[in-house]
Amino acid sequence: MSEIKHLVIQGFWKNNPAIVQLLGLCPLLAVTGTFINGLGLGLATTLVLIGSNITVSIVRNVVPNEIRIPVFVMVIACFVTVTELLMNAFTYELYLTLGIFIPLIVTNCAIIGRAEAYASKNPVHFAAVDGLMMGIGFTIVLVVLGGMREILGFGTLFSGADLLFGERASAMTITLFSSDVNFLLAILPPGAFIGMGLLIAAKNMIDKAIENRTHKDAEVVTRARVTGTDI
Amino acid sequence: MVKLMGKNGLILGLFALATTGLIVATFINTKDTIAQAKQAQLLSILNELVPESAHTNALDMDCIIVEANPLLGDKTQRAFRARQDQQDYAIIIESTAPDGYSGDIDLVIAINEKSTVLGARVLSHKETPGLGDKIDLRVSDWILDFNDVLYTTDTAQRWQVKKDGGQFDQFTGATITPRAVVNAIANTAEYVNANKRTLFDSPSNCLSNDTGNEASNE
């Protein structure tokens, strides 16, 4: 249980693949033009992460150390191709929008990173949870960044939801404001870099605040102990 | 040493077989769905341009390959024929604007046998988001300005953006993109007018299943 809790904290916060490990930046920055694009790529990446983590964990005792990297690469490439085919078949419009970035999941270092650092050393159920949590952590950053850029750039949120959830979801789009001229900086890649920088800064600020608080607590404890030894 | 290499090689080979096998299985199982999705996408665009009430034939089955022509962007394109019973109604033809702001703009244009452009859609483009991408119906309805506009040698000079003295709006901050689209549609209309009989009468020689891949992957 505590291992799972640890995995959740690692994936969501302490070791978040996107804003701490800074892995998979290429798709992260390129597709986060809108909330739904971010969500779509996030879900696809999560699917691949879980699949590759489980497989790598299952075969971890069969595969000799020397050939583990090529095996991992094959497993990951296989899952990405399968995911690509499934998206092509069932979410065709989204597949067209995400385009080149689905095959590029294969180059997302977060995936082979988790396979090598965690799944190859741990039992299957933990590896699956790790894949899920890392995937969700990555997805959250994608949708937050996508949402920020969409609101600033287009003045909408959830536009294109029908690409992912079918025709009924097209009513989900919220228009916050509409203007003739979009805020280009937010839509183009520089906006992604700036938004990413702000997210990392925000995370560091929160970490700092938490650290300060616990540090104060620790200080109180130390002082108590010091006086204790003095007496 | 040799034994170890053999063993590792065998394991690698087995993994290659297993992963490839999984991909093959998925491919076989999704192949038809993917083809259907592509077909549905193509059909929905075709039917947007020429409503189903206006034709009785299956649009996606009645099409010909058109040789590369400068008026169509120097690429091999496809043309679909819409007919009412045996009567010719319209040509829906693919075309490419080679002079977009960033790269080619692939279009599909419907022109009826009376030389009226019924409508046009952008299939794929790489124009600047927020500026040039207003040619895409998902972004703005600018492309609907081409619905039911006559193209003849008399009206040809009106087929320009307003800045150049024509009748079509350009976008604030982006003139190159709409200019490229207007020119491409005008050129296509000119091509269709000049080759109308060939386009309608040539026997159908493309199955959109095969060539659909190229069109939608670009």
Interface residues (C-beta under 8 A of the other chain):
Chain A: G33 V59 V62 V63 P64 E66 I67 P70 V71 M74 V75 A77 C78 T81 V82 L85 L86 N88 A89 F90 Y92 E93 L96 G153 F154 D180 V181 N182 F183 L184 I187 L188
Chain B: L4 K7 N8 I11 L12 F15 A16 T19 T20 L22 I23 T26 F27 T30 T33 I34 A37 K38 A40 Q41 T128 P129 G130 L131 T172 G173 S216
